[in-house]
């Protein structure tokens, strides 16, 4: 897959004081528009209001909402599914997918139920992996032919430094580390995070991060 067939969509999230500490916190969340021969797969929907930025990403690929065949949600957290209601209208024919343990908790108020997927399933060119820990139904997605791994919230980056994210938002930190190590052992050429930009040599960096984290 040509790297130009992946468009990241970056939006900002702002949390008030008290949610992650005494001060307000801002961070970015990324969705991904992935073009393939069978259509376009959207990975996560971001927060409400992300549809305009996603529409612009489709334009950059020379595509439109009519080309979106599937919307895959890596996990149930609001910054990844909050834009779903708007996008279901914009791409009213797209199939909706989420990990089996998270799908029932994600609201779907129309006839298109969110379908459960699990390890071994495929959505377009993407292979599904169960990577629980951050949430019970967290999934990661691998484009095997291009060796690109969409790793969701198992790990992220900020200012070029890798991090495992706030413990308050991770249901089972040890299980999440186990899932992360398993994904790194796939040794993909690229790892795309839902929070933060790509880093140089992500495999070595993540292994160093895991080795330095307490069990």
C-alpha positions in Angstrom: 0.0 0.0 0.0 1.3 3.4 -0.9 1.7 5.6 2.2 -0.3 8.3 0.4 -3.3 6.0 0.8 -3.4 6.6 4.5 -4.6 10.0 5.7 -4.4 10.8 9.5 -7.1 13.1 10.8 -6.0 15.0 13.9 -8.4 16.7 16.3 -7.9 18.3 19.7 -9.4 17.2 22.9 -9.6 19.6 25.9 -10.3 18.2 29.4 -11.3 20.5 32.3 -9.5 20.6 35.6 -10.1 17.6 37.8 -10.2 14.9 35.1 -6.5 14.2 34.9 -5.3 16.4 37.7 -5.7 20.0 39.0 -5.0 21.6 35.6 -6.8 21.5 32.3 -5.3 19.1 29.8 -5.3 19.2 26.0 -4.2 16.4 23.7 -4.7 15.2 20.1 -6.6 12.2 18.9 -6.1 10.7 15.5 -8.5 8.8 13.2 -7.2 7.3 10.0 -8.7 7.2 6.5 -7.3 4.1 4.7 -7.9 3.7 1.0 -7.9 0.2 -0.6 -9.2 -1.5 -3.8 -12.5 -2.5 -2.1 -13.2 1.0 -0.6 -12.2 3.2 2.2 -12.0 2.1 5.8 -12.2 4.7 8.5 -10.4 3.8 11.7 -12.2 5.6 14.6 -14.4 8.7 14.4 -12.9 11.1 16.8 -15.0 13.5 18.9 -18.2 15.2 17.8 -17.5 17.6 15.0 -14.7 15.6 13.4 -16.7 14.9 10.3 -15.4 18.1 8.5 -11.8 17.1 9.0 -12.5 13.5 7.9 -14.3 14.9 4.8 -11.2 17.0 4.0 -9.0 13.8 4.4 -11.3 12.0 1.9 -10.9 15.0 -0.5 -7.1 14.6 -0.3 -7.4 11.0 -1.4 -9.6 12.0 -4.3 -12.6 10.2 -2.6 -15.9 11.1 -0.9 -18.3 9.8 1.7 -19.8 7.4 -0.9 -16.4 5.6 -1.0 -16.4 4.8 2.8 -17.3 1.1 3.0 -16.4 0.4 6.7 -16.0 2.3 10.0 -13.9 0.4 12.5 -13.7 1.5 16.2 -10.5 0.5 18.0 -12.3 0.8 21.4 -15.2 2.4 23.2 -13.7 5.6 24.6 -15.5 8.8 23.7 -12.5 10.4 22.0 -12.6 7.5 19.5 -16.4 7.0 19.0 -17.9 10.5 19.8 -18.2 11.4 16.2 -20.0 8.2 15.2 -23.5 9.6 15.1 -22.5 12.3 12.5 -20.5 9.9 10.4 -23.3 7.3 10.3 -25.3 10.0 8.5 -22.5 11.1 6.2 -21.7 7.4 5.3 -25.1 5.9 5.8 -24.2 2.7 3.9 -20.9 2.0 5.7 -20.6 -1.1 7.9 -19.8 -0.5 11.6 -17.4 -2.6 13.5 -15.9 -2.8 17.0 -14.2 -5.4 19.2 -16.6 -8.0 20.6 -16.2 -6.9 24.2 -16.7 -3.2 23.5 -19.3 -3.2 20.7 -22.4 -3.6 23.1 -21.3 -0.4 25.0 -21.1 1.8 21.9 -24.4 3.4 21.1 -26.0 2.7 17.8 -29.5 4.3 17.5 -30.3 3.2 13.9 -30.9 -0.1 12.1 -27.2 -0.6 11.5 -26.0 -2.4 14.6 -22.3 -2.2 15.4 -21.0 -5.6 14.4 -18.5 -7.5 16.6 -15.1 -8.4 15.2 -12.4 -10.4 16.8 -8.9 -11.8 16.1 -8.7 -13.5 12.7 -11.4 -11.3 11.1 -10.6 -8.9 8.3 -12.0 -5.5 7.3 -11.0 -4.7 3.8 -7.2 -5.1 3.7 -6.9 -4.9 7.5 -6.4 -7.9 9.8 -7.9 -7.7 13.3 -6.1 -8.5 16.5 -7.6 -8.6 19.9 -5.5 -6.4 22.1 -7.3 -6.0 25.4 -6.2 -4.1 28.4 -6.8 -0.4 27.6 -10.4 -1.6 27.4 -11.7 -5.1 27.4 -12.5 -5.0 23.7 -9.6 -2.9 22.4 -8.5 -4.0 18.9 -5.5 -3.3 16.7 -5.4 -3.5 12.9 -2.6 -4.7 10.6 -2.2 -4.0 6.9 0.0 -6.9 6.3 0.9 -6.2 2.7 2.1 -2.7 3.7 3.4 -3.7 7.1 1.5 -0.9 8.8 0.1 -1.4 12.3 -2.7 0.8 13.7 -2.2 0.3 17.4 -5.0 2.4 18.9 -4.3 3.4 22.5 -1.9 0.7 23.5 0.9 3.3 23.2 1.2 6.9 22.0 3.7 9.6 21.6 4.1 13.2 22.7 6.9 15.5 21.4 8.6 12.4 20.0 8.6 10.5 23.3 6.6 7.3 23.6 4.2 6.8 26.5 1.6 4.3 27.7 -1.0 7.0 28.5 -2.8 8.0 31.7 -3.4 4.9 34.0 -6.8 6.4 34.8 -8.0 5.5 31.3 -6.6 2.0 31.1 -8.8 -0.8 32.6 -6.0 -3.3 33.0 -2.5 -1.9 32.6 -0.7 -5.2 32.8 -2.9 -6.8 30.2 -2.4 -3.8 28.0 1.4 -4.1 28.3 1.1 -7.8 27.3 -1.0 -6.8 24.2 1.5 -4.2 23.3 4.4 -6.6 23.5 2.6 -9.1 21.3 1.9 -6.4 18.7 5.5 -5.2 18.7 6.6 -8.8 18.1 4.9 -8.6 14.8 7.7 -6.2 13.8 5.7 -4.0 11.4 7.6 -1.4 9.4 5.3 1.4 10.6 3.2 1.9 13.8 0.5 4.5 13.8 -0.7 5.8 17.1 -4.2 7.2 18.0 -2.4 9.8 20.1 0.7 11.4 18.7 2.8 11.3 15.6 5.0 8.5 14.3 8.5 8.0 15.9 11.7 6.8 14.5 12.4 3.1 15.2 9.1 2.4 17.0 9.9 -1.2 17.7 13.1 -0.5 19.6 11.5 2.4 21.4 8.4 0.5 22.5 10.6 -2.4 23.7 12.7 0.0 25.7 9.6 1.6 27.2 8.1 -1.8 28.2 11.4 -3.0 29.7 11.6 0.2 31.8 8.0 0.0 33.0 7.3 -1.8 36.3 5.4 -5.1 35.9 
